[in-house]
Amino acid sequence: MASLGPSIDELISALRCLPGVGPKSAQRMTFHLLERNREGGAHLAKALMDALDNVQHCRRCRILCESDICIRCQDERRQQDQLCIVEMPSDVLAIEQATHYKGQYFVLSGHLSPLDGIGPEALGIPRLIEWLDEKTILEVILATNPTVEGEATAHYISELARERQIKVTRLAHGIPLGGELEFIDSGTLSHAFSGRESI
Amino acid sequence: MASLGPSIDELISALRCLPGVGPKSAQRMTFHLLERNREGGAHLAKALMDALDNVQHCRRCRILCESDICIRCQDERRQQDQLCIVEMPSDVLAIEQATHYKGQYFVLSGHLSPLDGIGPEALGIPRLIEWLDEKTILEVILATNPTVEGEATAHYISELARERQIKVTRLAHGIPLGGELEFIDSGTLSHAFSGRESI
């Protein structure tokens, strides 16, 4: 493809590290930043460097945060005996927004995926085992995604908790609110049917 | 919404200056960069700053380039008497790739849009008039987009060229190659019908 110069090509290729950005979008973003919004571009470069410098993982729950220990882990009013295990930092935000849960979190930053070389070490499982061994946790809530990898990861962690006689729960599967039976996938429907509750 | 910290929030909001990136994508990009691809993020910040420092507009044709005058304007083997007028730098690349055109370009960086405060000045029209007054140009090729604004801009420039007795041409409208009549919009079809050519 014809080129406009090395710095422009470099920016187009660097933008492709963003998820969901292909060559056409990267080119469009580059022209937009250079033609129309240089201020926004400079602000983005600065915000990116600041975040890379300041943001680390909480030493306790592994969420992204800007101090050694995140605000939720520092908050002593939160329940200390419940531990909710999620895949991503955004899952913590979603649960905080949607529920009244006031316990602890542990962020795996992914799920077990041996083919990609992601094993227990990469998910911080050794740190999780230490925590479970402290004997402060009475309930482990598994909130990994309902995908094959998420289920496998949940199963793996549930074994760790059971070995230590800790109660393990999993988010309920079933029909989403506002869903219509006709349009729900058969896996979900079968799950909801066999897991029916008496009212 | 719950927050993970000021640097993270700042990065999420800064990413929204990219075209097509809303709050959800910006959040996903932020977590991806900070969790999975810090190297890519650092590279992006550097590429962005380099491009903002090095890239400017060619003084002659206003395309984005890294020197005072772009390579196409420096190339004396290109025809000096044809001038193709486009809206965006990417249009130059598209024409270079698809055609054998070897003349000059002029990049407007947009189209006339009085409501957004984009008038002739912002499109470099004074510079274009200087160029037309040099009397080196024998044909102006209008290659603005076939939108209402693009057509209005083309009309405006065609008047400038006609006043100076310069031949003006416009890219042909019609049925795109591989198109099926049934699925072509009525505006294009009516244009193609009334502009039919004898073979």
Contacts between the chains, C-beta under 8 A, distances in Angstrom:
chain1	res1	chain2	res2	distance
A	1	B	93	6.8
A	1	B	97	6.7
A	2	B	92	7.8
A	2	B	93	4.6
A	2	B	96	4.6
A	2	B	97	5.8
A	4	B	63	6.9
A	4	B	64	5.5
A	4	B	65	6.2
A	4	B	70	7.9
A	4	B	89	6.2
A	4	B	93	7.2
A	5	B	54	7.7
A	5	B	55	6.9
A	5	B	64	7.5
A	5	B	65	5.6
A	5	B	66	4.1
A	6	B	66	7.1
A	7	B	47	7.5
A	7	B	50	5.0
A	7	B	51	4.4
A	7	B	53	7.9
A	7	B	54	4.4
A	7	B	55	5.6
A	7	B	66	5.8
A	8	B	51	6.1
A	8	B	55	6.0
A	8	B	64	6.3
A	8	B	66	7.6
A	10	B	47	4.7
A	10	B	50	6.7
A	10	B	51	7.0
A	11	B	47	4.6
A	11	B	48	6.2
A	11	B	50	7.5
A	11	B	51	4.2
A	13	B	47	7.7
A	14	B	40	7.4
A	14	B	43	5.2
A	14	B	44	4.4
A	14	B	46	7.8
A	14	B	47	3.7
A	14	B	48	7.3
A	15	B	18	8.0
A	15	B	44	6.6
A	15	B	47	7.9
A	17	B	33	7.4
A	17	B	37	5.5
A	17	B	40	3.2
A	17	B	41	7.1
A	17	B	43	7.0
A	17	B	44	6.0
A	18	B	15	8.0
A	18	B	29	4.9
A	18	B	32	7.2
A	18	B	33	7.5
A	18	B	44	7.6
A	19	B	28	5.9
A	19	B	29	6.1
A	19	B	32	4.8
A	20	B	25	6.6
A	20	B	28	7.6
A	20	B	29	8.0
A	25	B	20	6.6
A	27	B	90	6.3
A	28	B	19	6.0
A	28	B	20	7.6
A	28	B	90	7.6
A	29	B	18	4.9
A	29	B	19	6.1
A	29	B	20	7.9
A	30	B	51	7.3
A	31	B	64	7.3
A	31	B	88	6.2
A	31	B	89	5.8
A	31	B	90	5.8
A	32	B	18	7.2
A	32	B	19	4.8
A	33	B	17	7.4
A	33	B	18	7.5
A	33	B	48	7.4
A	33	B	51	7.8
A	33	B	52	7.9
A	34	B	51	6.4
A	34	B	52	7.4
A	34	B	55	5.4
A	34	B	64	5.5
A	35	B	64	7.0
A	35	B	88	7.5
A	35	B	89	7.4
A	35	B	109	5.3
A	35	B	110	7.9
A	37	B	17	5.5
A	38	B	52	5.9
A	40	B	14	7.4
A	40	B	17	3.2
A	41	B	17	7.1
A	41	B	48	5.7
A	41	B	51	7.8
A	41	B	52	5.6
A	42	B	48	7.9
A	42	B	49	7.6
A	42	B	52	5.9
A	43	B	14	5.2
A	43	B	17	7.0
A	44	B	14	4.4
A	44	B	15	6.6
A	44	B	17	5.9
A	44	B	18	7.6
A	44	B	48	6.4
A	45	B	45	4.8
A	45	B	48	4.2
A	45	B	49	4.9
A	45	B	52	7.3
A	46	B	14	7.8
A	47	B	7	7.4
A	47	B	10	4.7
A	47	B	11	4.6
A	47	B	13	7.7
A	47	B	14	3.7
A	47	B	15	8.0
A	48	B	11	6.2
A	48	B	14	7.3
A	48	B	33	7.4
A	48	B	41	5.7
A	48	B	42	7.9
A	48	B	44	6.3
A	48	B	45	4.2
A	48	B	48	7.6
A	49	B	42	7.6
A	49	B	45	4.9
A	50	B	7	5.0
A	50	B	10	6.7
A	50	B	11	7.6
A	51	B	7	4.4
A	51	B	8	6.1
A	51	B	10	7.0
A	51	B	11	4.2
A	51	B	30	7.3
A	51	B	33	7.7
A	51	B	34	6.4
A	51	B	41	7.8
A	52	B	33	7.9
A	52	B	34	7.5
A	52	B	38	5.9
A	52	B	41	5.6
A	52	B	42	5.9
A	52	B	45	7.3
A	53	B	7	8.0
A	54	B	5	7.7
A	54	B	7	4.4
A	55	B	5	6.8
A	55	B	7	5.6
A	55	B	8	5.9
A	55	B	34	5.4
A	63	B	4	6.9
A	64	B	4	5.5
A	64	B	5	7.5
A	64	B	8	6.2
A	64	B	31	7.3
A	64	B	34	5.5
A	64	B	35	7.1
A	65	B	4	6.2
A	65	B	5	5.5
A	66	B	5	4.1
A	66	B	6	7.1
A	66	B	7	5.7
A	66	B	8	7.6
A	70	B	4	7.9
A	88	B	31	6.2
A	88	B	35	7.5
A	89	B	4	6.2
A	89	B	31	5.8
A	89	B	35	7.4
A	90	B	27	6.2
A	90	B	28	7.6
A	90	B	31	5.9
A	92	B	2	7.8
A	93	B	1	6.7
A	93	B	2	4.6
A	93	B	4	7.2
A	96	B	2	4.5
A	97	B	1	6.6
A	97	B	2	5.9
A	109	B	35	5.3
A	110	B	35	7.9
